[in-house]
């Protein structure tokens, strides 16, 4: 699917479900990461995350477009277009648009490393998301020196 097909889809969904024309642009934005799509208040355009089409398919894109068209039409009419507004919630129910996107599977996501430290004096074990400077920090229990431990098995 390309931007032209997405534009055509947005226009047809707008007429079919909202009985109103969509007169602005709908396009894929490759920089979107945490959301399925967004309605831009200043330009009235709709941006869609292409990963949702690649992973979830056409049905999910249709739901995202419906959701963003709810924002679009309510904003242009001067009604409550925000997620918390009653007008928005009612229109979502009326056109059967999803409130949220389904989560993407992200196999390439970077796993956070966990760093393990052990006190050389008392043997207290620490696990941290961030590395710590061993010259600067000491054990909180006995003020002993800390030693980096390679993995969790070495902690015991």
N, CA, C and O atoms as a GROMACS GRO file, in nm:
protein
  624
    1UNK      N    1   0.085  -0.118   0.000
    1UNK     CA    2   0.000   0.000   0.000
    1UNK      C    3   0.089   0.124   0.000
    1UNK      O    4   0.188   0.131   0.073
    2UNK      N    5   0.053   0.221  -0.082
    2UNK     CA    6   0.129   0.346  -0.088
    2UNK      C    7   0.041   0.461  -0.038
    2UNK      O    8  -0.074   0.441   0.002
    3UNK      N    9   0.097   0.582  -0.040
    3UNK     CA   10   0.026   0.700   0.011
    3UNK      C   11  -0.102   0.730  -0.067
    3UNK      O   12  -0.202   0.773  -0.009
    4UNK      N   13  -0.100   0.708  -0.198
    4UNK     CA   14  -0.219   0.734  -0.279
    4UNK      C   15  -0.333   0.640  -0.241
    4UNK      O   16  -0.448   0.683  -0.229
    5UNK      N   17  -0.300   0.512  -0.221
    5UNK     CA   18  -0.403   0.416  -0.181
    5UNK      C   19  -0.456   0.447  -0.041
    5UNK      O   20  -0.575   0.431  -0.013
    6UNK      N   21  -0.368   0.493   0.047
    6UNK     CA   22  -0.410   0.532   0.181
    6UNK      C   23  -0.504   0.653   0.174
    6UNK      O   24  -0.604   0.659   0.246
    7UNK      N   25  -0.471   0.749   0.089
    7UNK     CA   26  -0.555   0.868   0.070
    7UNK      C   27  -0.694   0.827   0.020
    7UNK      O   28  -0.795   0.876   0.071
    8UNK      N   29  -0.697   0.739  -0.079
    8UNK     CA   30  -0.826   0.691  -0.132
    8UNK      C   31  -0.906   0.619  -0.026
    8UNK      O   32  -1.028   0.634  -0.017
    9UNK      N   33  -0.838   0.540   0.054
    9UNK     CA   34  -0.904   0.465   0.161
    9UNK      C   35  -0.963   0.562   0.264
    9UNK      O   36  -1.077   0.543   0.309
   10UNK      N   37  -0.888   0.664   0.302
   10UNK     CA   38  -0.937   0.763   0.400
   10UNK      C   39  -1.059   0.837   0.345
   10UNK      O   40  -1.155   0.860   0.419
   11UNK      N   41  -1.055   0.874   0.218
   11UNK     CA   42  -1.169   0.944   0.158
   11UNK      C   43  -1.293   0.856   0.153
   11UNK      O   44  -1.404   0.902   0.182
   12UNK      N   45  -1.276   0.729   0.117
   12UNK     CA   46  -1.392   0.639   0.109
   12UNK      C   47  -1.448   0.607   0.248
   12UNK      O   48  -1.570   0.600   0.265
   13UNK      N   49  -1.361   0.588   0.346
   13UNK     CA   50  -1.408   0.563   0.484
   13UNK      C   51  -1.483   0.684   0.537
   13UNK      O   52  -1.585   0.670   0.604
   14UNK      N   53  -1.433   0.802   0.507
   14UNK     CA   54  -1.498   0.925   0.554
   14UNK      C   55  -1.640   0.938   0.498
   14UNK      O   56  -1.732   0.973   0.571
   15UNK      N   57  -1.656   0.910   0.372
   15UNK     CA   58  -1.789   0.920   0.312
   15UNK      C   59  -1.880   0.807   0.361
   15UNK      O   60  -1.997   0.830   0.389
   16UNK      N   61  -1.826   0.685   0.370
   16UNK     CA   62  -1.906   0.569   0.408
   16UNK      C   63  -1.954   0.575   0.552
   16UNK      O   64  -2.070   0.545   0.580
   17UNK      N   65  -1.866   0.613   0.646
   17UNK     CA   66  -1.901   0.608   0.788
   17UNK      C   67  -1.944   0.743   0.846
   17UNK      O   68  -2.027   0.748   0.936
   18UNK      N   69  -1.889   0.852   0.794
   18UNK     CA   70  -1.916   0.984   0.851
   18UNK      C   71  -2.011   1.067   0.764
   18UNK      O   72  -2.062   1.170   0.808
   19UNK      N   73  -2.034   1.023   0.640
   19UNK     CA   74  -2.117   1.094   0.543
   19UNK      C   75  -2.066   1.236   0.518
   19UNK      O   76  -2.143   1.328   0.493
   20UNK      N   77  -1.934   1.251   0.526
   20UNK     CA   78  -1.867   1.380   0.503
   20UNK      C   79  -1.740   1.355   0.425
   20UNK      O   80  -1.682   1.247   0.429
   21UNK      N   81  -1.696   1.457   0.353
   21UNK     CA   82  -1.574   1.445   0.275
   21UNK      C   83  -1.449   1.467   0.361
   21UNK      O   84  -1.450   1.545   0.456
   22UNK      N   85  -1.344   1.397   0.323
   22UNK     CA   86  -1.212   1.421   0.382
   22UNK      C   87  -1.134   1.499   0.279
   22UNK      O   88  -1.099   1.446   0.173
   23UNK      N   89  -1.106   1.627   0.308
   23UNK     CA   90  -1.048   1.717   0.208
   23UNK      C   91  -0.899   1.745   0.228
   23UNK      O   92  -0.844   1.834   0.164
   24UNK      N   93  -0.836   1.671   0.314
   24UNK     CA   94  -0.694   1.694   0.341
   24UNK      C   95  -0.615   1.569   0.303
   24UNK      O   96  -0.665   1.484   0.229
   25UNK      N   97  -0.493   1.558   0.352
   25UNK     CA   98  -0.406   1.448   0.311
   25UNK      C   99  -0.394   1.342   0.419
   25UNK      O  100  -0.393   1.372   0.539
   26UNK      N  101  -0.386   1.218   0.374
   26UNK     CA  102  -0.354   1.105   0.460
   26UNK      C  103  -0.231   1.039   0.399
   26UNK      O  104  -0.228   1.011   0.279
   27UNK      N  105  -0.131   1.013   0.483
   27UNK     CA  106  -0.007   0.955   0.431
   27UNK      C  107   0.064   0.878   0.541
   27UNK      O  108   0.036   0.894   0.660
   28UNK      N  109   0.157   0.793   0.498
   28UNK     CA  110   0.237   0.716   0.592
   28UNK      C  111   0.354   0.802   0.641
   28UNK      O  112   0.419   0.871   0.563
   29UNK      N  113   0.378   0.796   0.771
   29UNK     CA  114   0.492   0.866   0.829
   29UNK      C  115   0.585   0.761   0.887
   29UNK      O  116   0.551   0.698   0.988
   30UNK      N  117   0.702   0.740   0.827
   30UNK     CA  118   0.792   0.633   0.875
   30UNK      C  119   0.855   0.662   1.011
   30UNK      O  120   0.915   0.573   1.072
   31UNK      N  121   0.842   0.786   1.059
   31UNK     CA  122   0.903   0.819   1.188
   31UNK      C  123   0.814   0.785   1.307
   31UNK      O  124   0.860   0.788   1.422
   32UNK      N  125   0.687   0.754   1.282
   32UNK     CA  126   0.598   0.718   1.394
   32UNK      C  127   0.642   0.585   1.453
   32UNK      O  128   0.665   0.489   1.379
   33UNK      N  129   0.654   0.578   1.583
   33UNK     CA  130   0.700   0.456   1.649
   33UNK      C  131   0.602   0.406   1.755
   33UNK      O  132   0.579   0.286   1.766
   34UNK      N  133   0.543   0.498   1.832
   34UNK     CA  134   0.465   0.456   1.947
   34UNK      C  135   0.315   0.466   1.926
   34UNK      O  136   0.238   0.436   2.018
   35UNK      N  137   0.271   0.508   1.810
   35UNK     CA  138   0.129   0.526   1.786
   35UNK      C  139   0.093   0.474   1.647
   35UNK      O  140   0.178   0.465   1.558
   36UNK      N  141  -0.033   0.439   1.629
   36UNK     CA  142  -0.078   0.391   1.500
   36UNK      C  143  -0.097   0.503   1.399
   36UNK      O  144  -0.076   0.484   1.279
   37UNK      N  145  -0.137   0.618   1.448
   37UNK     CA  146  -0.159   0.731   1.360
   37UNK      C  147  -0.180   0.856   1.442
   37UNK      O  148  -0.192   0.851   1.564
   38UNK      N  149  -0.185   0.970   1.372
   38UNK     CA  150  -0.215   1.095   1.442
   38UNK      C  151  -0.279   1.194   1.347
   38UNK      O  152  -0.252   1.197   1.227
   39UNK      N  153  -0.366   1.275   1.407
   39UNK     CA  154  -0.432   1.383   1.335
   39UNK      C  155  -0.359   1.511   1.371
   39UNK      O  156  -0.343   1.543   1.489
   40UNK      N  157  -0.316   1.585   1.270
   40UNK     CA  158  -0.242   1.709   1.293
   40UNK      C  159  -0.338   1.827   1.294
   40UNK      O  160  -0.403   1.856   1.193
   41UNK      N  161  -0.348   1.894   1.408
   41UNK     CA  162  -0.443   2.004   1.424
   41UNK      C  163  -0.417   2.120   1.330
   41UNK      O  164  -0.511   2.181   1.279
   42UNK      N  165  -0.290   2.152   1.307
   42UNK     CA  166  -0.258   2.271   1.227
   42UNK      C  167  -0.285   2.251   1.078
   42UNK      O  168  -0.338   2.341   1.013
   43UNK      N  169  -0.250   2.135   1.025
   43UNK     CA  170  -0.266   2.113   0.881
   43UNK      C  171  -0.389   2.029   0.847
   43UNK      O  172  -0.429   2.022   0.730
   44UNK      N  173  -0.450   1.967   0.947
   44UNK     CA  174  -0.566   1.878   0.931
   44UNK      C  175  -0.533   1.749   0.856
   44UNK      O  176  -0.623   1.679   0.810
   45UNK      N  177  -0.406   1.718   0.842
   45UNK     CA  178  -0.364   1.594   0.776
   45UNK      C  179  -0.364   1.479   0.876
   45UNK      O  180  -0.363   1.499   0.997
   46UNK      N  181  -0.364   1.359   0.822
   46UNK     CA  182  -0.359   1.237   0.904
   46UNK      C  183  -0.233   1.160   0.866
   46UNK      O  184  -0.209   1.133   0.748
   47UNK      N  185  -0.154   1.124   0.966
   47UNK     CA  186  -0.035   1.043   0.946
   47UNK      C  187  -0.061   0.905   1.002
   47UNK      O  188  -0.125   0.890   1.107
   48UNK      N  189  -0.013   0.803   0.933
   48UNK     CA  190  -0.034   0.664   0.974
   48UNK      C  191   0.100   0.593   0.981
   48UNK      O  192   0.188   0.614   0.897
   49UNK      N  193   0.114   0.508   1.081
   49UNK     CA  194   0.235   0.428   1.099
   49UNK      C  195   0.229   0.308   1.002
   49UNK      O  196   0.139   0.225   1.012
   50UNK      N  197   0.324   0.300   0.911
   50UNK     CA  198   0.323   0.194   0.809
   50UNK      C  199   0.347   0.055   0.868
   50UNK      O  200   0.305  -0.045   0.810
   51UNK      N  201   0.414   0.048   0.984
   51UNK     CA  202   0.438  -0.081   1.048
   51UNK      C  203   0.307  -0.154   1.080
   51UNK      O  204   0.302  -0.276   1.079
   52UNK      N  205   0.202  -0.077   1.110
   52UNK     CA  206   0.073  -0.140   1.139
   52UNK      C  207   0.017  -0.209   1.015
   52UNK      O  208  -0.043  -0.316   1.026
   53UNK      N  209   0.038  -0.150   0.899
   53UNK     CA  210  -0.008  -0.216   0.776
   53UNK      C  211   0.075  -0.342   0.751
   53UNK      O  212   0.020  -0.446   0.715
   54UNK      N  213   0.206  -0.333   0.769
   54UNK     CA  214   0.294  -0.447   0.742
   54UNK      C  215   0.271  -0.562   0.839
   54UNK      O  216   0.278  -0.678   0.800
   55UNK      N  217   0.245  -0.531   0.967
   55UNK     CA  218   0.230  -0.638   1.066
   55UNK      C  219   0.086  -0.680   1.091
   55UNK      O  220   0.060  -0.798   1.115
   56UNK      N  221  -0.008  -0.586   1.085
   56UNK     CA  222  -0.147  -0.616   1.122
   56UNK      C  223  -0.243  -0.622   1.005
   56UNK      O  224  -0.347  -0.688   1.013
   57UNK      N  225  -0.210  -0.556   0.895
   57UNK     CA  226  -0.294  -0.565   0.777
   57UNK      C  227  -0.392  -0.451   0.759
   57UNK      O  228  -0.390  -0.352   0.831
   58UNK      N  229  -0.477  -0.469   0.659
   58UNK     CA  230  -0.570  -0.365   0.615
   58UNK      C  231  -0.677  -0.333   0.718
   58UNK      O  232  -0.717  -0.217   0.732
   59UNK      N  233  -0.723  -0.432   0.791
   59UNK     CA  234  -0.830  -0.412   0.890
   59UNK      C  235  -0.784  -0.315   1.000
   59UNK      O  236  -0.860  -0.228   1.042
   60UNK      N  237  -0.660  -0.331   1.044
   60UNK     CA  238  -0.606  -0.243   1.148
   60UNK      C  239  -0.591  -0.100   1.096
   60UNK      O  240  -0.620  -0.004   1.168
   61UNK      N  241  -0.546  -0.084   0.972
   61UNK     CA  242  -0.532   0.049   0.912
   61UNK      C  243  -0.669   0.116   0.902
   61UNK      O  244  -0.681   0.237   0.925
   62UNK      N  245  -0.770   0.040   0.867
   62UNK     CA  246  -0.905   0.095   0.859
   62UNK      C  247  -0.949   0.149   0.995
   62UNK      O  248  -1.009   0.256   1.003
   63UNK      N  249  -0.920   0.074   1.101
   63UNK     CA  250  -0.955   0.119   1.236
   63UNK      C  251  -0.880   0.245   1.276
   63UNK      O  252  -0.937   0.335   1.338
   64UNK      N  253  -0.752   0.252   1.240
   64UNK     CA  254  -0.671   0.370   1.271
   64UNK      C  255  -0.726   0.492   1.197
   64UNK      O  256  -0.737   0.601   1.255
   65UNK      N  257  -0.761   0.475   1.071
   65UNK     CA  258  -0.814   0.586   0.992
   65UNK      C  259  -0.948   0.633   1.049
   65UNK      O  260  -0.972   0.754   1.057
   66UNK      N  261  -1.035   0.540   1.088
   66UNK     CA  262  -1.162   0.577   1.149
   66UNK      C  263  -1.139   0.661   1.274
   66UNK      O  264  -1.204   0.763   1.296
   67UNK      N  265  -1.045   0.615   1.357
   67UNK     CA  266  -1.014   0.686   1.481
   67UNK      C  267  -0.967   0.829   1.452
   67UNK      O  268  -1.014   0.924   1.513
   68UNK      N  269  -0.875   0.841   1.359
   68UNK     CA  270  -0.821   0.973   1.327
   68UNK      C  271  -0.925   1.062   1.258
   68UNK      O  272  -0.924   1.183   1.275
   69UNK      N  273  -1.013   1.001   1.180
   69UNK     CA  274  -1.121   1.079   1.118
   69UNK      C  275  -1.220   1.130   1.222
   69UNK      O  276  -1.282   1.235   1.202
   70UNK      N  277  -1.236   1.060   1.332
   70UNK     CA  278  -1.319   1.111   1.442
   70UNK      C  279  -1.259   1.241   1.495
   70UNK      O  280  -1.330   1.339   1.515
   71UNK      N  281  -1.128   1.242   1.517
   71UNK     CA  282  -1.060   1.365   1.559
   71UNK      C  283  -1.082   1.475   1.454
   71UNK      O  284  -1.118   1.588   1.487
   72UNK      N  285  -1.061   1.439   1.329
   72UNK     CA  286  -1.067   1.533   1.216
   72UNK      C  287  -1.204   1.602   1.207
   72UNK      O  288  -1.213   1.724   1.208
   73UNK      N  289  -1.310   1.522   1.198
   73UNK     CA  290  -1.442   1.579   1.176
   73UNK      C  291  -1.490   1.659   1.297
   73UNK      O  292  -1.551   1.765   1.281
   74UNK      N  293  -1.464   1.608   1.417
   74UNK     CA  294  -1.506   1.682   1.537
   74UNK      C  295  -1.430   1.814   1.550
   74UNK      O  296  -1.488   1.915   1.590
   75UNK      N  297  -1.302   1.813   1.519
   75UNK     CA  298  -1.222   1.936   1.527
   75UNK      C  299  -1.273   2.041   1.429
   75UNK      O  300  -1.286   2.158   1.465
   76UNK      N  301  -1.301   2.000   1.307
   76UNK     CA  302  -1.351   2.094   1.207
   76UNK      C  303  -1.490   2.147   1.240
   76UNK      O  304  -1.526   2.258   1.201
   77UNK      N  305  -1.570   2.067   1.313
   77UNK     CA  306  -1.704   2.112   1.353
   77UNK      C  307  -1.702   2.195   1.481
   77UNK      O  308  -1.804   2.250   1.521
   78UNK      N  309  -1.586   2.204   1.546
   78UNK     CA  310  -1.575   2.281   1.669
   78UNK      C  311  -1.626   2.207   1.791
   78UNK      O  312  -1.657   2.269   1.892
   79UNK      N  313  -1.636   2.076   1.782
   79UNK     CA  314  -1.682   1.995   1.896
   79UNK      C  315  -1.562   1.936   1.968
   79UNK      O  316  -1.447   1.958   1.929
   80UNK      N  317  -1.590   1.861   2.074
   80UNK     CA  318  -1.482   1.801   2.152
   80UNK      C  319  -1.413   1.689   2.077
   80UNK      O  320  -1.472   1.582   2.057
   81UNK      N  321  -1.290   1.711   2.036
   81UNK     CA  322  -1.217   1.615   1.953
   81UNK      C  323  -1.110   1.539   2.031
   81UNK      O  324  -1.044   1.452   1.974
   82UNK      N  325  -1.092   1.570   2.158
   82UNK     CA  326  -0.988   1.505   2.238
   82UNK      C  327  -1.039   1.372   2.291
   82UNK      O  328  -1.160   1.348   2.298
   83UNK      N  329  -0.946   1.286   2.329
   83UNK     CA  330  -0.982   1.152   2.377
   83UNK      C  331  -1.076   1.155   2.497
   83UNK      O  332  -1.159   1.065   2.512
   84UNK      N  333  -1.065   1.255   2.580
   84UNK     CA  334  -1.146   1.260   2.702
   84UNK      C  335  -1.286   1.318   2.680
   84UNK      O  336  -1.371   1.310   2.770
   85UNK      N  337  -1.312   1.376   2.563
   85UNK     CA  338  -1.439   1.444   2.538
   85UNK      C  339  -1.551   1.345   2.506
   85UNK      O  340  -1.530   1.242   2.442
   86UNK      N  341  -1.671   1.380   2.552
   86UNK     CA  342  -1.788   1.294   2.531
   86UNK      C  343  -1.821   1.282   2.382
   86UNK      O  344  -1.854   1.173   2.335
   87UNK      N  345  -1.812   1.394   2.308
   87UNK     CA  346  -1.841   1.390   2.164
   87UNK      C  347  -1.752   1.288   2.093
   87UNK      O  348  -1.798   1.212   2.008
   88UNK      N  349  -1.626   1.288   2.130
   88UNK     CA  350  -1.530   1.196   2.068
   88UNK      C  351  -1.566   1.050   2.100
   88UNK      O  352  -1.569   0.966   2.010
   89UNK      N  353  -1.594   1.022   2.226
   89UNK     CA  354  -1.627   0.884   2.265
   89UNK      C  355  -1.755   0.836   2.197
   89UNK      O  356  -1.763   0.721   2.154
   90UNK      N  357  -1.854   0.924   2.186
   90UNK     CA  358  -1.980   0.886   2.122
   90UNK      C  359  -1.959   0.858   1.973
   90UNK      O  360  -2.015   0.762   1.919
   91UNK      N  361  -1.881   0.941   1.906
   91UNK     CA  362  -1.856   0.920   1.764
   91UNK      C  363  -1.776   0.792   1.739
   91UNK      O  364  -1.800   0.721   1.642
   92UNK      N  365  -1.680   0.763   1.828
   92UNK     CA  366  -1.606   0.637   1.816
   92UNK      C  367  -1.702   0.518   1.821
   92UNK      O  368  -1.691   0.426   1.740
   93UNK      N  369  -1.795   0.521   1.917
   93UNK     CA  370  -1.892   0.412   1.929
   93UNK      C  371  -1.982   0.403   1.807
   93UNK      O  372  -2.011   0.294   1.757
   94UNK      N  373  -2.025   0.520   1.758
   94UNK     CA  374  -2.117   0.524   1.643
   94UNK      C  375  -2.055   0.462   1.518
   94UNK      O  376  -2.122   0.386   1.447
   95UNK      N  377  -1.929   0.493   1.489
   95UNK     CA  378  -1.865   0.441   1.367
   95UNK      C  379  -1.785   0.314   1.392
   95UNK      O  380  -1.720   0.261   1.302
   96UNK      N  381  -1.791   0.264   1.516
   96UNK     CA  382  -1.720   0.142   1.557
   96UNK      C  383  -1.570   0.151   1.532
   96UNK      O  384  -1.508   0.059   1.478
   97UNK      N  385  -1.513   0.264   1.572
   97UNK     CA  386  -1.368   0.284   1.562
   97UNK      C  387  -1.302   0.242   1.692
   97UNK      O  388  -1.360   0.260   1.799
   98UNK      N  389  -1.183   0.185   1.686
   98UNK     CA  390  -1.116   0.143   1.809
   98UNK      C  391  -1.066   0.264   1.888
   98UNK      O  392  -1.028   0.366   1.830
   99UNK      N  393  -1.067   0.251   2.019
   99UNK     CA  394  -1.015   0.359   2.105
   99UNK      C  395  -0.862   0.357   2.103
   99UNK      O  396  -0.798   0.462   2.106
  100UNK      N  397  -0.805   0.236   2.098
  100UNK     CA  398  -0.660   0.219   2.095
  100UNK      C  399  -0.622   0.121   1.986
  100UNK      O  400  -0.703   0.040   1.943
  101UNK      N  401  -0.498   0.130   1.940
  101UNK     CA  402  -0.445   0.034   1.842
  101UNK      C  403  -0.402  -0.092   1.917
  101UNK      O  404  -0.372  -0.088   2.036
  102UNK      N  405  -0.400  -0.202   1.846
  102UNK     CA  406  -0.343  -0.322   1.907
  102UNK      C  407  -0.191  -0.308   1.906
  102UNK      O  408  -0.136  -0.247   1.814
  103UNK      N  409  -0.124  -0.362   2.006
  103UNK     CA  410   0.022  -0.344   2.014
  103UNK      C  411   0.096  -0.416   1.902
  103UNK      O  412   0.054  -0.524   1.858
  104UNK      N  413   0.204  -0.357   1.858
  104UNK     CA  414   0.288  -0.419   1.755
  104UNK      C  415   0.381  -0.521   1.818
  104UNK      O  416   0.425  -0.505   1.932
  105UNK      N  417   0.409  -0.626   1.744
  105UNK     CA  418   0.514  -0.719   1.789
  105UNK      C  419   0.645  -0.656   1.746
  105UNK      O  420   0.659  -0.610   1.633
  106UNK      N  421   0.741  -0.653   1.836
  106UNK     CA  422   0.865  -0.582   1.809
  106UNK      C  423   0.984  -0.673   1.835
  106UNK      O  424   1.050  -0.660   1.938
  107UNK      N  425   1.012  -0.766   1.744
  107UNK     CA  426   1.120  -0.861   1.769
  107UNK      C  427   1.259  -0.796   1.769
  107UNK      O  428   1.352  -0.849   1.829
  108UNK      N  429   1.273  -0.682   1.703
  108UNK     CA  430   1.402  -0.615   1.696
  108UNK      C  431   1.425  -0.519   1.812
  108UNK      O  432   1.525  -0.447   1.814
  109UNK      N  433   1.334  -0.519   1.908
  109UNK     CA  434   1.348  -0.427   2.020
  109UNK      C  435   1.471  -0.462   2.102
  109UNK      O  436   1.503  -0.579   2.124
  110UNK      N  437   1.536  -0.360   2.146
  110UNK     CA  438   1.659  -0.378   2.222
  110UNK      C  439   1.625  -0.412   2.367
  110UNK      O  440   1.550  -0.339   2.432
  111UNK      N  441   1.678  -0.521   2.417
  111UNK     CA  442   1.656  -0.557   2.556
  111UNK      C  443   1.749  -0.477   2.644
  111UNK      O  444   1.866  -0.457   2.611
  112UNK      N  445   1.697  -0.432   2.755
  112UNK     CA  446   1.778  -0.356   2.850
  112UNK      C  447   1.871  -0.452   2.923
  112UNK      O  448   1.828  -0.554   2.976
  113UNK      N  449   1.998  -0.417   2.926
  113UNK     CA  450   2.096  -0.497   2.998
  113UNK      C  451   2.081  -0.470   3.146
  113UNK      O  452   2.056  -0.356   3.187
  114UNK      N  453   2.096  -0.571   3.226
  114UNK     CA  454   2.097  -0.555   3.371
  114UNK      C  455   2.238  -0.582   3.418
  114UNK      O  456   2.299  -0.683   3.383
  115UNK      N  457   2.288  -0.491   3.499
  115UNK     CA  458   2.425  -0.500   3.549
  115UNK      C  459   2.420  -0.549   3.693
  115UNK      O  460   2.340  -0.502   3.774
  116UNK      N  461   2.507  -0.645   3.725
  116UNK     CA  462   2.509  -0.705   3.858
  116UNK      C  463   2.638  -0.667   3.930
  116UNK      O  464   2.746  -0.665   3.871
  117UNK      N  465   2.622  -0.637   4.059
  117UNK     CA  466   2.736  -0.598   4.143
  117UNK      C  467   2.726  -0.673   4.275
  117UNK      O  468   2.618  -0.705   4.323
  118UNK      N  469   2.844  -0.701   4.333
  118UNK     CA  470   2.850  -0.774   4.460
  118UNK      C  471   2.950  -0.702   4.551
  118UNK      O  472   3.058  -0.663   4.508
  119UNK      N  473   2.913  -0.686   4.677
  119UNK     CA  474   3.004  -0.625   4.774
  119UNK      C  475   3.112  -0.727   4.810
  119UNK      O  476   3.083  -0.842   4.841
  120UNK      N  477   3.237  -0.682   4.806
  120UNK     CA  478   3.348  -0.772   4.837
  120UNK      C  479   3.357  -0.801   4.987
  120UNK      O  480   3.414  -0.903   5.026
  121UNK      N  481   3.303  -0.713   5.071
  121UNK     CA  482   3.312  -0.730   5.216
  121UNK      C  483   3.196  -0.814   5.271
  121UNK      O  484   3.219  -0.919   5.331
  122UNK      N  485   3.073  -0.768   5.251
  122UNK     CA  486   2.958  -0.838   5.310
  122UNK      C  487   2.887  -0.930   5.213
  122UNK      O  488   2.805  -1.012   5.255
  123UNK      N  489   2.915  -0.921   5.083
  123UNK     CA  490   2.855  -1.010   4.984
  123UNK      C  491   2.715  -0.969   4.940
  123UNK      O  492   2.647  -1.046   4.872
  124UNK      N  493   2.671  -0.848   4.976
  124UNK     CA  494   2.537  -0.802   4.935
  124UNK      C  495   2.531  -0.792   4.782
  124UNK      O  496   2.627  -0.748   4.718
  125UNK      N  497   2.416  -0.833   4.725
  125UNK     CA  498   2.400  -0.837   4.580
  125UNK      C  499   2.317  -0.718   4.531
  125UNK      O  500   2.216  -0.683   4.593
  126UNK      N  501   2.358  -0.657   4.421
  126UNK     CA  502   2.288  -0.544   4.361
  126UNK      C  503   2.264  -0.574   4.213
  126UNK      O  504   2.350  -0.629   4.145
  127UNK      N  505   2.145  -0.536   4.165
  127UNK     CA  506   2.120  -0.540   4.021
  127UNK      C  507   2.075  -0.401   3.980
  127UNK      O  508   1.991  -0.342   4.047
  128UNK      N  509   2.129  -0.349   3.872
  128UNK     CA  510   2.101  -0.214   3.827
  128UNK      C  511   2.076  -0.212   3.677
  128UNK      O  512   2.136  -0.289   3.602
  129UNK      N  513   1.988  -0.123   3.634
  129UNK     CA  514   1.964  -0.104   3.491
  129UNK      C  515   2.079  -0.028   3.426
  129UNK      O  516   2.112  -0.049   3.310
  130UNK      N  517   2.139   0.061   3.504
  130UNK     CA  518   2.250   0.141   3.453
  130UNK      C  519   2.380   0.098   3.519
  130UNK      O  520   2.381   0.050   3.632
  131UNK      N  521   2.489   0.115   3.446
  131UNK     CA  522   2.619   0.085   3.505
  131UNK      C  523   2.651   0.190   3.611
  131UNK      O  524   2.606   0.304   3.603
  132UNK      N  525   2.728   0.150   3.711
  132UNK     CA  526   2.769   0.247   3.812
  132UNK      C  527   2.922   0.256   3.813
  132UNK      O  528   2.992   0.162   3.776
  133UNK      N  529   2.971   0.371   3.856
  133UNK     CA  530   3.114   0.396   3.864
  133UNK      C  531   3.167   0.332   3.993
  133UNK      O  532   3.135   0.379   4.102
  134UNK      N  533   3.246   0.227   3.980
  134UNK     CA  534   3.294   0.151   4.096
  134UNK      C  535   3.395   0.229   4.180
  134UNK      O  536   3.418   0.196   4.296
  135UNK      N  537   3.455   0.331   4.122
  135UNK     CA  538   3.548   0.414   4.198
  135UNK      C  539   3.473   0.513   4.287
  135UNK      O  540   3.526   0.561   4.387
  136UNK      N  541   3.350   0.543   4.249
  136UNK     CA  542   3.275   0.646   4.317
  136UNK      C  543   3.175   0.591   4.420
  136UNK      O  544   3.150   0.654   4.522
  137UNK      N  545   3.119   0.474   4.392
  137UNK     CA  546   3.014   0.418   4.477
  137UNK      C  547   3.064   0.299   4.558
  137UNK      O  548   3.151   0.223   4.515
  138UNK      N  549   3.007   0.285   4.678
  138UNK     CA  550   3.041   0.174   4.768
  138UNK      C  551   2.913   0.105   4.812
  138UNK      O  552   2.803   0.151   4.779
  139UNK      N  553   2.926  -0.003   4.884
  139UNK     CA  554   2.811  -0.078   4.935
  139UNK      C  555   2.731   0.008   5.032
  139UNK      O  556   2.788   0.076   5.117
  140UNK      N  557   2.601   0.006   5.019
  140UNK     CA  558   2.514   0.083   5.107
  140UNK      C  559   2.498   0.023   5.245
  140UNK      O  560   2.452   0.090   5.337
  141UNK      N  561   2.537  -0.102   5.260
  141UNK     CA  562   2.522  -0.172   5.390
  141UNK      C  563   2.646  -0.153   5.478
  141UNK      O  564   2.636  -0.119   5.595
  142UNK      N  565   2.763  -0.177   5.417
  142UNK     CA  566   2.885  -0.180   5.499
  142UNK      C  567   2.995  -0.086   5.450
  142UNK      O  568   3.103  -0.081   5.510
  143UNK      N  569   2.970  -0.013   5.344
  143UNK     CA  570   3.069   0.078   5.284
  143UNK      C  571   3.187   0.005   5.221
  143UNK      O  572   3.293   0.065   5.200
  144UNK      N  573   3.170  -0.123   5.190
  144UNK     CA  574   3.274  -0.202   5.126
  144UNK      C  575   3.281  -0.175   4.976
  144UNK      O  576   3.191  -0.112   4.920
  145UNK      N  577   3.385  -0.222   4.913
  145UNK     CA  578   3.404  -0.204   4.768
  145UNK      C  579   3.310  -0.294   4.690
  145UNK      O  580   3.284  -0.408   4.730
  146UNK      N  581   3.261  -0.243   4.578
  146UNK     CA  582   3.175  -0.322   4.491
  146UNK      C  583   3.257  -0.381   4.377
  146UNK      O  584   3.357  -0.324   4.334
  147UNK      N  585   3.211  -0.498   4.331
  147UNK     CA  586   3.278  -0.567   4.222
  147UNK      C  587   3.173  -0.603   4.118
  147UNK      O  588   3.066  -0.654   4.153
  148UNK      N  589   3.201  -0.577   3.991
  148UNK     CA  590   3.109  -0.612   3.883
  148UNK      C  591   3.110  -0.763   3.866
  148UNK      O  592   3.216  -0.826   3.860
  149UNK      N  593   2.991  -0.821   3.858
  149UNK     CA  594   2.976  -0.966   3.838
  149UNK      C  595   2.919  -0.985   3.699
  149UNK      O  596   2.827  -0.914   3.659
  150UNK      N  597   2.973  -1.081   3.624
  150UNK     CA  598   2.936  -1.097   3.483
  150UNK      C  599   2.790  -1.134   3.461
  150UNK      O  600   2.723  -1.072   3.377
  151UNK      N  601   2.738  -1.232   3.534
  151UNK     CA  602   2.599  -1.269   3.514
  151UNK      C  603   2.536  -1.311   3.648
  151UNK      O  604   2.603  -1.318   3.750
  152UNK      N  605   2.407  -1.338   3.643
  152UNK     CA  606   2.332  -1.365   3.766
  152UNK      C  607   2.379  -1.491   3.834
  152UNK      O  608   2.370  -1.500   3.957
  153UNK      N  609   2.429  -1.590   3.762
  153UNK     CA  610   2.476  -1.715   3.821
  153UNK      C  611   2.593  -1.689   3.915
  153UNK      O  612   2.607  -1.755   4.018
  154UNK      N  613   2.679  -1.592   3.878
  154UNK     CA  614   2.795  -1.560   3.961
  154UNK      C  615   2.757  -1.487   4.088
  154UNK      O  616   2.840  -1.473   4.178
  155UNK      N  617   2.632  -1.440   4.098
  155UNK     CA  618   2.592  -1.366   4.217
  155UNK      C  619   2.587  -1.455   4.342
  155UNK      O  620   2.626  -1.412   4.451
  156UNK      N  621   2.541  -1.576   4.326
  156UNK     CA  622   2.528  -1.664   4.442
  156UNK      C  623   2.660  -1.716   4.479
  156UNK      O  624   2.672  -1.792   4.574
   0.00000   0.00000   0.00000
